[in-house]
Each structure stands twice: as structure tokens, then as C-alpha cells.
Amino acid sequence: MTYSNHTVANYINDNLVPYIASMGDRSAWPLFRANHVIWTPSAGLADHKGSIHHLSVGFSPPSDFLSVLRIGRARCMMAWMRYAEAIKELEQAAASTNSMVPEALFWLATAYYFAERDTVRMYAIWDKLATLYPDSPWARHIYPPPSD
Amino acid sequence: MEHAVDLINWETDYTRALESARDQRRQLLVYFHKPN
């Protein structure tokens, strides 16, 4: 069980407010409906207004899940212009060795763009993503720099 | 799940969870769960 992993649990306790939305609790049902959650377990990362910016469906092994949390947290922070903090999270997720690295690289590039309108760095990260993980679905979401 | 509950300080009240996220400038982890 991923939530019983000490590294994951420590990260959650130190950085997030963890809330259980249980199908066994009728008061939580509107949250399932509002966020189109039809499968459990799912994990949503939401901002302080309750808007979910990142939803992970099904189980993930601990290392992957830690990156899910970092990416989701970063996406929430980017929505509130907390770019420097988001970059730190995404750099850590991108430096890990799990299946979430391509997604972390994708969002890290966008974070550099939002933080400094730095398209050079954005395209460099996307190029790294396409080079290292050409078969990743995330490599298909990028676009090349404009030609001169 | 019981062991996981022991390790994580889960909030069970949504309104309180949102208040806590706002006060601590944290994000919310919403664990969508179905009891066995």
C-alpha cells in the first residue's frame, strides 16, 4: 500500500493537507461527482479553493506516487503563480528514476516559461524529453521551437 | 488502509481541510477511497 510507505507518508504530512473522500460517506459524494471520479483509489491534488489540478487514477508504486504528488502540487502552485516553488518540486520529480519523469519534464519546461517567459529553457527541456523518452506520450505533447 | 491511516494525519472534514490548506498555504491531497 503506497500510503503506508514512510517516504510518501512523510512527504504528505510535511507538505499537504490530506483529506479522505470516502464512498462510504454520503457527504463526500458531491466531491466524486464534481471531479468526475468514477474509480477508486484516485488521488487529486487541489488548491486551497478545492479546485483539483491533477488527478491520478488507480494505484501507483511509492516512487511513482511521490512524483505524482510533486507534479500535482507544482501544478496547483503554478495556477497561483508560485512558480519558484513549483520549479523546485518539478526539478526533484524530473531527477528521480521512475515512470513519471517524462511528465515531470513536460511540466518543468512550462514552469520555466511561466516563471521567466524563458522559451529557450522551455525548448531545451522539451528537447531533452523528446531525446530521452521518444516513446512517451508526453513527448507527443511538445512542439518544436519556431524556425528562423 | 488502517496502517496507512496511522502514518498519515488524514482530515475527514472537507471544510476543515480547506481552511487548513488556506491557513498553511498548502495544497489538498484528496484521497478518493471506497471502503472494502
N, CA and C atoms of all chains as a GROMACS GRO file, in nm:
protein
  552
    1MET      N    1   0.086  -0.121   0.000
    1MET     CA    2   0.000   0.000   0.000
    1MET      C    3   0.089   0.125   0.000
    2THR      N    4   0.072   0.205  -0.104
    2THR     CA    5   0.158   0.322  -0.122
    2THR      C    6   0.151   0.418  -0.005
    3TYR      N    7   0.032   0.438   0.053
    3TYR     CA    8   0.019   0.535   0.162
    3TYR      C    9   0.090   0.489   0.289
    4SER      N   10   0.126   0.360   0.297
    4SER     CA   11   0.197   0.313   0.415
    4SER      C   12   0.348   0.319   0.398
    5ASN      N   13   0.394   0.370   0.285
    5ASN     CA   14   0.537   0.390   0.263
    5ASN      C   15   0.581   0.514   0.342
    6HIS      N   16   0.688   0.500   0.418
    6HIS     CA   17   0.727   0.609   0.509
    6HIS      C   18   0.767   0.736   0.434
    7THR      N   19   0.839   0.722   0.322
    7THR     CA   20   0.880   0.841   0.247
    7THR      C   21   0.758   0.916   0.195
    8VAL      N   22   0.662   0.840   0.140
    8VAL     CA   23   0.540   0.901   0.088
    8VAL      C   24   0.462   0.967   0.202
    9ALA      N   25   0.446   0.895   0.312
    9ALA     CA   26   0.368   0.948   0.425
    9ALA      C   27   0.433   1.074   0.482
   10ASN      N   28   0.566   1.073   0.493
   10ASN     CA   29   0.634   1.192   0.546
   10ASN      C   30   0.616   1.311   0.453
   11TYR      N   31   0.625   1.286   0.322
   11TYR     CA   32   0.606   1.396   0.226
   11TYR      C   33   0.465   1.455   0.241
   12ILE      N   34   0.366   1.366   0.250
   12ILE     CA   35   0.227   1.413   0.263
   12ILE      C   36   0.209   1.493   0.392
   13ASN      N   37   0.258   1.440   0.502
   13ASN     CA   38   0.240   1.510   0.629
   13ASN      C   39   0.314   1.645   0.632
   14ASP      N   40   0.426   1.652   0.561
   14ASP     CA   41   0.507   1.774   0.565
   14ASP      C   42   0.463   1.882   0.467
   15ASN      N   43   0.390   1.841   0.360
   15ASN     CA   44   0.364   1.937   0.252
   15ASN      C   45   0.219   1.955   0.213
   16LEU      N   46   0.134   1.865   0.252
   16LEU     CA   47  -0.004   1.867   0.203
   16LEU      C   48  -0.103   1.862   0.319
   17VAL      N   49  -0.229   1.890   0.288
   17VAL     CA   50  -0.337   1.862   0.383
   17VAL      C   51  -0.410   1.741   0.327
   18PRO      N   52  -0.392   1.623   0.388
   18PRO     CA   53  -0.453   1.501   0.334
   18PRO      C   54  -0.597   1.486   0.381
   19TYR      N   55  -0.685   1.464   0.284
   19TYR     CA   56  -0.828   1.450   0.314
   19TYR      C   57  -0.881   1.322   0.249
   20ILE      N   58  -0.954   1.242   0.324
   20ILE     CA   59  -1.015   1.121   0.269
   20ILE      C   60  -1.158   1.151   0.224
   21ALA      N   61  -1.184   1.130   0.095
   21ALA     CA   62  -1.321   1.136   0.044
   21ALA      C   63  -1.365   0.991   0.025
   22SER      N   64  -1.447   0.944   0.116
   22SER     CA   65  -1.485   0.802   0.114
   22SER      C   66  -1.622   0.782   0.052
   23MET      N   67  -1.632   0.679  -0.033
   23MET     CA   68  -1.763   0.643  -0.089
   23MET      C   69  -1.859   0.601   0.022
   24GLY      N   70  -1.804   0.566   0.137
   24GLY     CA   71  -1.888   0.527   0.249
   24GLY      C   72  -1.947   0.646   0.324
   25ASP      N   73  -1.910   0.766   0.283
   25ASP     CA   74  -1.958   0.888   0.350
   25ASP      C   75  -2.037   0.970   0.248
   26ARG      N   76  -2.169   0.974   0.266
   26ARG     CA   77  -2.255   1.043   0.167
   26ARG      C   78  -2.214   1.188   0.147
   27SER      N   79  -2.162   1.251   0.250
   27SER     CA   80  -2.127   1.394   0.237
   27SER      C   81  -2.011   1.413   0.139
   28ALA      N   82  -1.935   1.305   0.110
   28ALA     CA   83  -1.823   1.316   0.015
   28ALA      C   84  -1.867   1.291  -0.130
   29TRP      N   85  -1.989   1.241  -0.150
   29TRP     CA   86  -2.032   1.207  -0.286
   29TRP      C   87  -2.028   1.325  -0.384
   30PRO      N   88  -2.067   1.446  -0.342
   30PRO     CA   89  -2.060   1.558  -0.437
   30PRO      C   90  -1.918   1.582  -0.489
   31LEU      N   91  -1.819   1.551  -0.406
   31LEU     CA   92  -1.680   1.570  -0.449
   31LEU      C   93  -1.643   1.470  -0.558
   32PHE      N   94  -1.693   1.347  -0.546
   32PHE     CA   95  -1.673   1.248  -0.652
   32PHE      C   96  -1.737   1.297  -0.782
   33ARG      N   97  -1.863   1.343  -0.771
   33ARG     CA   98  -1.935   1.384  -0.892
   33ARG      C   99  -1.871   1.507  -0.956
   34ALA      N  100  -1.837   1.606  -0.874
   34ALA     CA  101  -1.784   1.732  -0.927
   34ALA      C  102  -1.653   1.712  -0.999
   35ASN      N  103  -1.577   1.611  -0.956
   35ASN     CA  104  -1.445   1.589  -1.016
   35ASN      C  105  -1.443   1.468  -1.110
   36HIS      N  106  -1.564   1.416  -1.140
   36HIS     CA  107  -1.579   1.306  -1.238
   36HIS      C  108  -1.496   1.184  -1.197
   37VAL      N  109  -1.491   1.157  -1.068
   37VAL     CA  110  -1.415   1.042  -1.019
   37VAL      C  111  -1.507   0.920  -1.016
   38ILE      N  112  -1.479   0.822  -1.102
   38ILE     CA  113  -1.564   0.703  -1.110
   38ILE      C  114  -1.488   0.578  -1.068
   39TRP      N  115  -1.358   0.597  -1.032
   39TRP     CA  116  -1.278   0.480  -0.997
   39TRP      C  117  -1.196   0.509  -0.872
   40THR      N  118  -1.190   0.409  -0.784
   40THR     CA  119  -1.107   0.424  -0.665
   40THR      C  120  -1.002   0.313  -0.664
   41PRO      N  121  -0.884   0.337  -0.604
   41PRO     CA  122  -0.847   0.467  -0.548
   41PRO      C  123  -0.808   0.566  -0.657
   42SER      N  124  -0.833   0.693  -0.627
   42SER     CA  125  -0.781   0.802  -0.708
   42SER      C  126  -0.726   0.906  -0.612
   43ALA      N  127  -0.631   0.982  -0.660
   43ALA     CA  128  -0.571   1.086  -0.576
   43ALA      C  129  -0.575   1.219  -0.652
   44GLY      N  130  -0.638   1.319  -0.590
   44GLY     CA  131  -0.647   1.450  -0.652
   44GLY      C  132  -0.563   1.550  -0.574
   45LEU      N  133  -0.495   1.636  -0.649
   45LEU     CA  134  -0.418   1.744  -0.586
   45LEU      C  135  -0.494   1.873  -0.613
   46ALA      N  136  -0.537   1.938  -0.504
   46ALA     CA  137  -0.623   2.055  -0.517
   46ALA      C  138  -0.560   2.176  -0.452
   47ASP      N  139  -0.599   2.294  -0.501
   47ASP     CA  140  -0.552   2.417  -0.437
   47ASP      C  141  -0.638   2.447  -0.314
   48HIS      N  142  -0.610   2.559  -0.248
   48HIS     CA  143  -0.680   2.589  -0.123
   48HIS      C  144  -0.827   2.626  -0.145
   49LYS      N  145  -0.867   2.642  -0.271
   49LYS     CA  146  -1.009   2.666  -0.302
   49LYS      C  147  -1.083   2.534  -0.328
   50GLY      N  148  -1.008   2.425  -0.336
   50GLY     CA  149  -1.068   2.295  -0.361
   50GLY      C  150  -1.068   2.255  -0.507
   51SER      N  151  -1.009   2.337  -0.594
   51SER     CA  152  -1.002   2.302  -0.736
   51SER      C  153  -0.893   2.198  -0.758
   52ILE      N  154  -0.930   2.085  -0.814
   52ILE     CA  155  -0.832   1.978  -0.840
   52ILE      C  156  -0.762   2.007  -0.973
   53HIS      N  157  -0.630   2.017  -0.966
   53HIS     CA  158  -0.550   2.046  -1.086
   53HIS      C  159  -0.484   1.921  -1.142
   54HIS      N  160  -0.482   1.815  -1.065
   54HIS     CA  161  -0.413   1.693  -1.110
   54HIS      C  162  -0.480   1.573  -1.045
   55LEU      N  163  -0.518   1.477  -1.128
   55LEU     CA  164  -0.587   1.358  -1.076
   55LEU      C  165  -0.514   1.233  -1.122
   56SER      N  166  -0.479   1.148  -1.028
   56SER     CA  167  -0.410   1.024  -1.059
   56SER      C  168  -0.505   0.908  -1.028
   57VAL      N  169  -0.534   0.828  -1.128
   57VAL     CA  170  -0.633   0.721  -1.114
   57VAL      C  171  -0.564   0.587  -1.092
   58GLY      N  172  -0.611   0.512  -0.996
   58GLY     CA  173  -0.558   0.378  -0.970
   58GLY      C  174  -0.437   0.380  -0.879
   59PHE      N  175  -0.377   0.263  -0.862
   59PHE     CA  176  -0.260   0.250  -0.774
   59PHE      C  177  -0.134   0.296  -0.845
   60SER      N  178  -0.038   0.343  -0.767
   60SER     CA  179   0.097   0.373  -0.818
   60SER      C  180   0.196   0.321  -0.716
   61PRO      N  181   0.311   0.268  -0.761
   61PRO     CA  182   0.414   0.232  -0.665
   61PRO      C  183   0.468   0.357  -0.595
   62PRO      N  184   0.530   0.341  -0.477
   62PRO     CA  185   0.568   0.457  -0.396
   62PRO      C  186   0.652   0.562  -0.470
   63SER      N  187   0.754   0.520  -0.545
   63SER     CA  188   0.839   0.620  -0.611
   63SER      C  189   0.758   0.700  -0.713
   64ASP      N  190   0.677   0.630  -0.792
   64ASP     CA  191   0.592   0.699  -0.889
   64ASP      C  192   0.495   0.793  -0.816
   65PHE      N  193   0.438   0.744  -0.707
   65PHE     CA  194   0.337   0.824  -0.639
   65PHE      C  195   0.397   0.951  -0.578
   66LEU      N  196   0.519   0.940  -0.529
   66LEU     CA  197   0.584   1.060  -0.476
   66LEU      C  198   0.597   1.165  -0.588
   67SER      N  199   0.630   1.120  -0.707
   67SER     CA  200   0.638   1.215  -0.820
   67SER      C  201   0.499   1.267  -0.859
   68VAL      N  202   0.398   1.182  -0.850
   68VAL     CA  203   0.260   1.229  -0.874
   68VAL      C  204   0.228   1.344  -0.780
   69LEU      N  205   0.264   1.326  -0.653
   69LEU     CA  206   0.236   1.431  -0.554
   69LEU      C  207   0.312   1.559  -0.586
   70ARG      N  208   0.439   1.544  -0.624
   70ARG     CA  209   0.520   1.663  -0.656
   70ARG      C  210   0.465   1.736  -0.779
   71ILE      N  211   0.432   1.658  -0.883
   71ILE     CA  212   0.379   1.719  -1.006
   71ILE      C  213   0.244   1.786  -0.979
   72GLY      N  214   0.159   1.716  -0.906
   72GLY     CA  215   0.027   1.772  -0.874
   72GLY      C  216   0.037   1.897  -0.790
   73ARG      N  217   0.126   1.894  -0.693
   73ARG     CA  218   0.146   2.010  -0.607
   73ARG      C  219   0.199   2.127  -0.691
   74ALA      N  220   0.294   2.097  -0.779
   74ALA     CA  221   0.351   2.202  -0.864
   74ALA      C  222   0.245   2.262  -0.955
   75ARG      N  223   0.157   2.180  -1.007
   75ARG     CA  224   0.052   2.234  -1.096
   75ARG      C  225  -0.043   2.324  -1.019
   76CYS      N  226  -0.074   2.288  -0.896
   76CYS     CA  227  -0.157   2.376  -0.812
   76CYS      C  228  -0.085   2.508  -0.789
   77MET      N  229   0.044   2.502  -0.760
   77MET     CA  230   0.119   2.625  -0.730
   77MET      C  231   0.133   2.712  -0.855
   78MET      N  232   0.151   2.650  -0.971
   78MET     CA  233   0.162   2.730  -1.093
   78MET      C  234   0.032   2.807  -1.119
   79ALA      N  235  -0.081   2.746  -1.084
   79ALA     CA  236  -0.210   2.813  -1.106
   79ALA      C  237  -0.222   2.938  -1.020
   80TRP      N  238  -0.144   2.944  -0.913
   80TRP     CA  239  -0.145   3.061  -0.824
   80TRP      C  240  -0.014   3.138  -0.832
   81MET      N  241   0.056   3.122  -0.941
   81MET     CA  242   0.178   3.198  -0.973
   81MET      C  243   0.292   3.178  -0.873
   82ARG      N  244   0.294   3.062  -0.807
   82ARG     CA  245   0.404   3.030  -0.716
   82ARG      C  246   0.508   2.948  -0.793
   83TYR      N  247   0.566   3.012  -0.893
   83TYR     CA  248   0.649   2.940  -0.990
   83TYR      C  249   0.780   2.887  -0.930
   84ALA      N  250   0.846   2.964  -0.847
   84ALA     CA  251   0.974   2.919  -0.793
   84ALA      C  252   0.957   2.790  -0.712
   85GLU      N  253   0.850   2.785  -0.633
   85GLU     CA  254   0.824   2.663  -0.554
   85GLU      C  255   0.788   2.546  -0.646
   86ALA      N  256   0.712   2.576  -0.750
   86ALA     CA  257   0.673   2.471  -0.845
   86ALA      C  258   0.796   2.414  -0.916
   87ILE      N  259   0.888   2.502  -0.954
   87ILE     CA  260   1.010   2.457  -1.022
   87ILE      C  261   1.089   2.362  -0.932
   88LYS      N  262   1.100   2.395  -0.804
   88LYS     CA  263   1.174   2.307  -0.711
   88LYS      C  264   1.113   2.168  -0.708
   89GLU      N  265   0.981   2.162  -0.700
   89GLU     CA  266   0.913   2.032  -0.697
   89GLU      C  267   0.935   1.954  -0.826
   90LEU      N  268   0.923   2.024  -0.939
   90LEU     CA  269   0.934   1.957  -1.069
   90LEU      C  270   1.076   1.914  -1.097
   91GLU      N  271   1.174   1.993  -1.052
   91GLU     CA  272   1.314   1.953  -1.070
   91GLU      C  273   1.341   1.824  -0.993
   92GLN      N  274   1.284   1.812  -0.875
   92GLN     CA  275   1.304   1.689  -0.798
   92GLN      C  276   1.236   1.570  -0.865
   93ALA      N  277   1.116   1.591  -0.916
   93ALA     CA  278   1.046   1.481  -0.985
   93ALA      C  279   1.120   1.442  -1.113
   94ALA      N  280   1.175   1.541  -1.182
   94ALA     CA  281   1.247   1.514  -1.307
   94ALA      C  282   1.378   1.442  -1.281
   95ALA      N  283   1.434   1.460  -1.161
   95ALA     CA  284   1.563   1.398  -1.128
   95ALA      C  285   1.546   1.257  -1.070
   96SER      N  286   1.424   1.214  -1.055
   96SER     CA  287   1.401   1.080  -0.999
   96SER      C  288   1.420   0.974  -1.109
   97THR      N  289   1.402   0.849  -1.072
   97THR     CA  290   1.418   0.742  -1.171
   97THR      C  291   1.292   0.655  -1.170
   98ASN      N  292   1.186   0.709  -1.223
   98ASN     CA  293   1.061   0.634  -1.228
   98ASN      C  294   0.984   0.671  -1.354
   99SER      N  295   0.865   0.615  -1.367
   99SER     CA  296   0.790   0.633  -1.491
   99SER      C  297   0.730   0.772  -1.506
  100MET      N  298   0.738   0.855  -1.402
  100MET     CA  299   0.678   0.988  -1.407
  100MET      C  300   0.773   1.094  -1.461
  101VAL      N  301   0.898   1.056  -1.489
  101VAL     CA  302   0.997   1.156  -1.532
  101VAL      C  303   0.955   1.232  -1.658
  102PRO      N  304   0.905   1.165  -1.762
  102PRO     CA  305   0.864   1.241  -1.882
  102PRO      C  306   0.759   1.348  -1.851
  103GLU      N  307   0.660   1.314  -1.770
  103GLU     CA  308   0.558   1.413  -1.735
  103GLU      C  309   0.619   1.527  -1.654
  104ALA      N  310   0.711   1.492  -1.563
  104ALA     CA  311   0.778   1.596  -1.484
  104ALA      C  312   0.856   1.692  -1.574
  105LEU      N  313   0.924   1.637  -1.674
  105LEU     CA  314   0.999   1.722  -1.767
  105LEU      C  315   0.906   1.814  -1.846
  106PHE      N  316   0.793   1.759  -1.888
  106PHE     CA  317   0.697   1.842  -1.963
  106PHE      C  318   0.656   1.964  -1.881
  107TRP      N  319   0.614   1.939  -1.757
  107TRP     CA  320   0.565   2.049  -1.674
  107TRP      C  321   0.678   2.139  -1.626
  108LEU      N  322   0.798   2.084  -1.609
  108LEU     CA  323   0.912   2.167  -1.569
  108LEU      C  324   0.940   2.272  -1.678
  109ALA      N  325   0.932   2.231  -1.802
  109ALA     CA  326   0.952   2.326  -1.912
  109ALA      C  327   0.848   2.439  -1.906
  110THR      N  328   0.724   2.402  -1.879
  110THR     CA  329   0.620   2.505  -1.873
  110THR      C  330   0.642   2.598  -1.753
  111ALA      N  331   0.693   2.541  -1.644
  111ALA     CA  332   0.718   2.623  -1.525
  111ALA      C  333   0.827   2.726  -1.552
  112TYR      N  334   0.931   2.686  -1.622
  112TYR     CA  335   1.036   2.782  -1.660
  112TYR      C  336   0.978   2.892  -1.747
  113TYR      N  337   0.888   2.853  -1.837
  113TYR     CA  338   0.826   2.953  -1.923
  113TYR      C  339   0.743   3.051  -1.840
  114PHE      N  340   0.658   2.999  -1.753
  114PHE     CA  341   0.572   3.087  -1.672
  114PHE      C  342   0.655   3.178  -1.581
  115ALA      N  343   0.762   3.123  -1.526
  115ALA     CA  344   0.841   3.199  -1.428
  115ALA      C  345   0.914   3.316  -1.491
  116GLU      N  346   0.973   3.292  -1.608
  116GLU     CA  347   1.060   3.395  -1.667
  116GLU      C  348   1.032   3.421  -1.814
  117ARG      N  349   0.922   3.364  -1.864
  117ARG     CA  350   0.895   3.370  -2.009
  117ARG      C  351   1.019   3.323  -2.086
  118ASP      N  352   1.082   3.218  -2.030
  118ASP     CA  353   1.209   3.168  -2.082
  118ASP      C  354   1.183   3.056  -2.183
  119THR      N  355   1.164   3.093  -2.309
  119THR     CA  356   1.134   2.991  -2.409
  119THR      C  357   1.257   2.908  -2.445
  120VAL      N  358   1.376   2.967  -2.430
  120VAL     CA  359   1.498   2.891  -2.462
  120VAL      C  360   1.510   2.770  -2.368
  121ARG      N  361   1.490   2.797  -2.240
  121ARG     CA  362   1.498   2.688  -2.143
  121ARG      C  363   1.382   2.590  -2.163
  122MET      N  364   1.265   2.642  -2.193
  122MET     CA  365   1.149   2.555  -2.216
  122MET      C  366   1.177   2.457  -2.329
  123TYR      N  367   1.224   2.510  -2.442
  123TYR     CA  368   1.251   2.422  -2.556
  123TYR      C  369   1.366   2.326  -2.527
  124ALA      N  370   1.464   2.369  -2.449
  124ALA     CA  371   1.577   2.280  -2.416
  124ALA      C  372   1.528   2.160  -2.334
  125ILE      N  373   1.439   2.186  -2.239
  125ILE     CA  374   1.385   2.076  -2.158
  125ILE      C  375   1.298   1.985  -2.243
  126TRP      N  376   1.218   2.045  -2.328
  126TRP     CA  377   1.133   1.963  -2.415
  126TRP      C  378   1.219   1.879  -2.510
  127ASP      N  379   1.330   1.936  -2.556
  127ASP     CA  380   1.420   1.860  -2.644
  127ASP      C  381   1.479   1.741  -2.568
  128LYS      N  382   1.514   1.764  -2.442
  128LYS     CA  383   1.564   1.655  -2.358
  128LYS      C  384   1.457   1.546  -2.343
  129LEU      N  385   1.333   1.588  -2.321
  129LEU     CA  386   1.222   1.494  -2.309
  129LEU      C  387   1.208   1.411  -2.436
  130ALA      N  388   1.211   1.476  -2.550
  130ALA     CA  389   1.193   1.404  -2.678
  130ALA      C  390   1.311   1.312  -2.707
  131THR      N  391   1.430   1.354  -2.664
  131THR     CA  392   1.550   1.274  -2.691
  131THR      C  393   1.557   1.151  -2.601
  132LEU      N  394   1.531   1.173  -2.472
  132LEU     CA  395   1.545   1.063  -2.375
  132LEU      C  396   1.424   0.970  -2.373
  133TYR      N  397   1.306   1.025  -2.401
  133TYR     CA  398   1.183   0.944  -2.390
  133TYR      C  399   1.096   0.960  -2.516
  134PRO      N  400   1.151   0.924  -2.632
  134PRO     CA  401   1.078   0.949  -2.758
  134PRO      C  402   0.944   0.875  -2.767
  135ASP      N  403   0.933   0.764  -2.693
  135ASP     CA  404   0.809   0.687  -2.700
  135ASP      C  405   0.706   0.727  -2.595
  136SER      N  406   0.742   0.823  -2.510
  136SER     CA  407   0.649   0.866  -2.407
  136SER      C  408   0.535   0.947  -2.468
  137PRO      N  409   0.414   0.927  -2.418
  137PRO     CA  410   0.303   1.013  -2.465
  137PRO      C  411   0.333   1.161  -2.443
  138TRP      N  412   0.410   1.193  -2.339
  138TRP     CA  413   0.440   1.334  -2.310
  138TRP      C  414   0.530   1.395  -2.416
  139ALA      N  415   0.610   1.311  -2.482
  139ALA     CA  416   0.694   1.364  -2.590
  139ALA      C  417   0.609   1.404  -2.710
  140ARG      N  418   0.488   1.353  -2.717
  140ARG     CA  419   0.399   1.388  -2.828
  140ARG      C  420   0.322   1.516  -2.802
  141HIS      N  421   0.328   1.566  -2.678
  141HIS     CA  422   0.256   1.689  -2.644
  141HIS      C  423   0.338   1.815  -2.668
  142ILE      N  424   0.466   1.798  -2.697
  142ILE     CA  425   0.551   1.916  -2.713
  142ILE      C  426   0.550   1.963  -2.858
  143TYR      N  427   0.599   2.084  -2.879
  143TYR     CA  428   0.614   2.131  -3.016
  143TYR      C  429   0.752   2.194  -3.031
  144PRO      N  430   0.806   2.191  -3.153
  144PRO     CA  431   0.943   2.239  -3.173
  144PRO      C  432   0.951   2.391  -3.168
  145PRO      N  433   1.070   2.444  -3.142
  145PRO     CA  434   1.085   2.590  -3.144
  145PRO      C  435   1.057   2.643  -3.284
  146PRO      N  436   1.007   2.766  -3.294
  146PRO     CA  437   0.980   2.823  -3.426
  146PRO      C  438   1.110   2.836  -3.506
  147SER      N  439   1.102   2.807  -3.633
  147SER     CA  440   1.222   2.819  -3.716
  147SER      C  441   1.245   2.966  -3.752
  148ASP      N  442   1.371   3.000  -3.774
  148ASP     CA  443   1.406   3.140  -3.804
  148ASP      C  444   1.355   3.183  -3.940
  149MET      N  445  -0.554  -0.029   0.472
  149MET     CA  446  -0.576   0.115   0.491
  149MET      C  447  -0.547   0.158   0.635
  150GLU      N  448  -0.575   0.068   0.731
  150GLU     CA  449  -0.557   0.108   0.871
  150GLU      C  450  -0.414   0.152   0.900
  151HIS      N  451  -0.318   0.076   0.846
  151HIS     CA  452  -0.179   0.111   0.869
  151HIS      C  453  -0.145   0.247   0.809
  152ALA      N  454  -0.200   0.270   0.689
  152ALA     CA  455  -0.176   0.397   0.622
  152ALA      C  456  -0.233   0.512   0.703
  153VAL      N  457  -0.352   0.491   0.761
  153VAL     CA  458  -0.413   0.595   0.843
  153VAL      C  459  -0.321   0.629   0.960
  154ASP      N  460  -0.253   0.528   1.013
  154ASP     CA  461  -0.162   0.551   1.125
  154ASP      C  462  -0.048   0.644   1.087
  155LEU      N  463   0.000   0.632   0.964
  155LEU     CA  464   0.116   0.710   0.922
  155LEU      C  465   0.080   0.851   0.877
  156ILE      N  466  -0.039   0.870   0.829
  156ILE     CA  467  -0.078   0.999   0.771
  156ILE      C  468  -0.187   1.064   0.857
  157ASN      N  469  -0.174   1.194   0.875
  157ASN     CA  470  -0.271   1.266   0.958
  157ASN      C  471  -0.391   1.307   0.873
  158TRP      N  472  -0.474   1.210   0.836
  158TRP     CA  473  -0.587   1.237   0.747
  158TRP      C  474  -0.690   1.327   0.812
  159GLU      N  475  -0.738   1.422   0.734
  159GLU     CA  476  -0.851   1.505   0.776
  159GLU      C  477  -0.977   1.441   0.718
  160THR      N  478  -1.085   1.440   0.792
  160THR     CA  479  -1.208   1.379   0.742
  160THR      C  480  -1.318   1.482   0.720
  161ASP      N  481  -1.293   1.606   0.757
  161ASP     CA  482  -1.392   1.713   0.736
  161ASP      C  483  -1.341   1.803   0.623
  162TYR      N  484  -1.418   1.809   0.515
  162TYR     CA  485  -1.371   1.881   0.395
  162TYR      C  486  -1.354   2.030   0.421
  163THR      N  487  -1.448   2.089   0.490
  163THR     CA  488  -1.440   2.233   0.517
  163THR      C  489  -1.317   2.264   0.600
  164ARG      N  490  -1.293   2.181   0.700
  164ARG     CA  491  -1.175   2.200   0.785
  164ARG      C  492  -1.047   2.181   0.704
  165ALA      N  493  -1.050   2.085   0.613
  165ALA     CA  494  -0.932   2.059   0.529
  165ALA      C  495  -0.899   2.181   0.443
  166LEU      N  496  -1.003   2.242   0.385
  166LEU     CA  497  -0.980   2.361   0.302
  166LEU      C  498  -0.926   2.477   0.385
  167GLU      N  499  -0.982   2.494   0.504
  167GLU     CA  500  -0.934   2.601   0.592
  167GLU      C  501  -0.788   2.579   0.629
  168SER      N  502  -0.756   2.454   0.656
  168SER     CA  503  -0.619   2.421   0.693
  168SER      C  504  -0.524   2.446   0.576
  169ALA      N  505  -0.566   2.410   0.456
  169ALA     CA  506  -0.483   2.434   0.337
  169ALA      C  507  -0.459   2.583   0.318
  170ARG      N  508  -0.566   2.662   0.335
  170ARG     CA  509  -0.552   2.808   0.319
  170ARG      C  510  -0.458   2.866   0.426
  171ASP      N  511  -0.480   2.826   0.550
  171ASP     CA  512  -0.401   2.882   0.660
  171ASP      C  513  -0.253   2.846   0.650
  172GLN      N  514  -0.226   2.726   0.601
  172GLN     CA  515  -0.086   2.679   0.593
  172GLN      C  516  -0.023   2.701   0.456
  173ARG      N  517  -0.098   2.761   0.364
  173ARG     CA  518  -0.054   2.780   0.224
  173ARG      C  519  -0.011   2.645   0.164
  174ARG      N  520  -0.090   2.543   0.195
  174ARG     CA  521  -0.063   2.409   0.142
  174ARG      C  522  -0.167   2.372   0.038
  175GLN      N  523  -0.140   2.261  -0.026
  175GLN     CA  524  -0.237   2.206  -0.121
  175GLN      C  525  -0.307   2.087  -0.053
  176LEU      N  526  -0.420   2.053  -0.113
  176LEU     CA  527  -0.501   1.944  -0.059
  176LEU      C  528  -0.472   1.815  -0.137
  177LEU      N  529  -0.448   1.707  -0.065
  177LEU     CA  530  -0.446   1.575  -0.128
  177LEU      C  531  -0.580   1.511  -0.100
  178VAL      N  532  -0.660   1.491  -0.203
  178VAL     CA  533  -0.791   1.428  -0.185
  178VAL      C  534  -0.779   1.281  -0.225
  179TYR      N  535  -0.792   1.197  -0.125
  179TYR     CA  536  -0.782   1.052  -0.149
  179TYR      C  537  -0.923   0.998  -0.167
  180PHE      N  538  -0.957   0.968  -0.292
  180PHE     CA  539  -1.089   0.912  -0.323
  180PHE      C  540  -1.083   0.761  -0.296
  181HIS      N  541  -1.164   0.720  -0.202
  181HIS     CA  542  -1.148   0.588  -0.145
  181HIS      C  543  -1.282   0.518  -0.134
  182LYS      N  544  -1.280   0.387  -0.155
  182LYS     CA  545  -1.401   0.307  -0.135
  182LYS      C  546  -1.370   0.202  -0.030
  183PRO      N  547  -1.440   0.204   0.083
  183PRO     CA  548  -1.412   0.104   0.186
  183PRO      C  549  -1.447  -0.035   0.138
  184ASN      N  550  -1.373  -0.135   0.184
  184ASN     CA  551  -1.400  -0.274   0.145
  184ASN      C  552  -1.533  -0.323   0.204
   0.00000   0.00000   0.00000
